[in-house]
Structures are given as structure tokens and as C-alpha cells.
Amino acid sequence: MYLIVGGNGYLGRYCVKNVLERTDEAVTATYAHGDGPTFSHPRLTWARFDVRDPQAAAALNERLEEGAKAIYLAAYHHPDKVEENPRLAWDINITALAGTLNALTRLSCLYYASTDTVYGEGSRDRRFLETDPCAPVNAYGRQKALAEQITLAAGYNVVRFPFLFGPSLVEGRPHFFDVIRADLERGKPVEMFADSYRSTLSFDQASRYLVELVERWGACPERVVNIASDGPMSKYEAALALAERYRLDGSLVRPISVRNNNAIFKARRAESAVLDNARLKKLLNLDEIRLEL
């Protein structure tokens, strides 16, 4: 049995998809608001769950089979919003995480989804190893780094994701990817950073590798794993890959510099954060990891 906390987010829905496609396990996936997702499957149960409610966490635990496998995706994750609402972000990202981990007593393993922002400022040619010290440049990164320590102290695993890119599976919630595609289809130019580099993956790839880690290892002996592509890629290059994939006009994608447009964001961002993925490749016996759209 799988528990996916935050199963109705962009990555969460792909995790649900890949667990259902790649295993025979039943899945309980949580959502935070509204009447719940319309997507259904015979092995899928949706559960409304507020991570800040200790009683709800205890009730969620009662729904689990002994030895359940968990993927924890819930977070208050937009860096600008974290800066604007630091107490709410702390409540969700730190206090609620600790309480939920304490309440979930029936798990055989849990993987906490973290981010490349914990590493801090990098460069196109510098690949961050899992053993490198964390030096985040904003409050969101600092909270994620602390959340990692809470997760590790509880005996669980951490996976660090790069910039994730791909079509949304969430009803009524298009992703950045969908907005870019729609603009290009209308012949509207889009501006993308050409001098900021990440180890970009699709949502489908990221969730697939995560599910493969859980299935192959359970509680993985490598406590922290970067889930990332082989090479550095700018968002400009990712948008060009999107245009090529859907046979759209790549000349409409215009390169801009993050250094000349830093006023777009309220919270500071690291210009580049490229991840080393040798550990992931060894764990899953992979030779190459390229962005797949």
C-alpha cells in the first residue's frame, strides 16, 4: 500500500499515475481543499487531509496497512509566498511535517520531496553532490533544509528534485509548461531565462524514478538522493525542447538574462543549481538521464 501526501499537486498526480501503472499496490492520496479530484481508479482512494491537524494525521494513520510506503509532497513551496507568509509556511513546512511523521506509525519507508534550492548558489559547471553542505539563499530553501533534517532524524529518506517541467494532470490547474505551450500555439512570444541552469526533468520522469527507488529499495541505504538529469539546462533550452516536441515555432522563444530581470521575484533565487545524479544512476542501474517531454 502507498500513501501519497499531497497527491493532488503537479508532482503528486504523476506519483499517483506511476504507482498505479508500475505496481499492483493500493494508493491513498491526500488533497487539501475542495471536494477532491475527479480522477478515479479502482486501486485509488482520495482522502482530504490538512497536514496542520494532528487529529487528521492520526486518522490518516488508521487507514494505512502495516508496512505502508509513503511519499511526502505537501509543502508551502513558492519562495515569494514563504517570504510574505513566514509563519504559515513554517507551520506547514516544519511543524506539520514533524507532527505528521510522528503520527504515521505504520510505515515501512517514507520519502520526503525536497528541492535543489537547499544547496544555494551554484553555476553551470558545478554539480552539487548529496554530501555537499546546504547554503540556501532564501527562507523557502532554509525551511526545506530543516525539513530534511527532521525527516532524516525520524529515520526516513530525502529526495532532492530540480526544476520540473511538464503538462499538468490536475484538473483546472495548468502548469507553467501548459501556459508556454498555449502561448506558442497562439503565436505569442515567450521570454525564458538563458543564463540560469538546472538539472531539469519532466514530472513523469521524476515521479517514475522516485517510485522505482521505493520499489527497489524500500528504505534506501542512501539516505539522500538527487533525482536529476545528466546535464545543465536553462529554462530557455527547456522551452525550445517543448517547442520541438509539439512542432511549434521555436523562434518565438526569446532568451533573457536572469541577472537583468531579478526584479521579477521578491525572494532571492540562486541563479543556477546543477545536481550530480551518479548516486541515482547507481541505485537504479541507469546509464543516461535526459529530459523527456
Beta strands, then each sheet from edge to edge (+ up, - down):
strand 1: 2-5
strand 2: 27-31
strand 3: 44-48
strand 4: 68-72
strand 5: 107-115
strand 6: 127-128
strand 7: 157-161
strand 8: 164-165
strand 9: 190-193
strand 10: 197-198
strand 11: 201-202
strand 12: 224-226
strand 13: 233-234
strand 14: 253-256
strand 15: 274-275
sheet 1: 3+ 2+ 1+ 4+ 5+ 7+ 12+
sheet 2: 6+ 15+
sheet 3: 8+ 11+
sheet 4: 9+ 14+
sheet 5: 10+ 13-
end
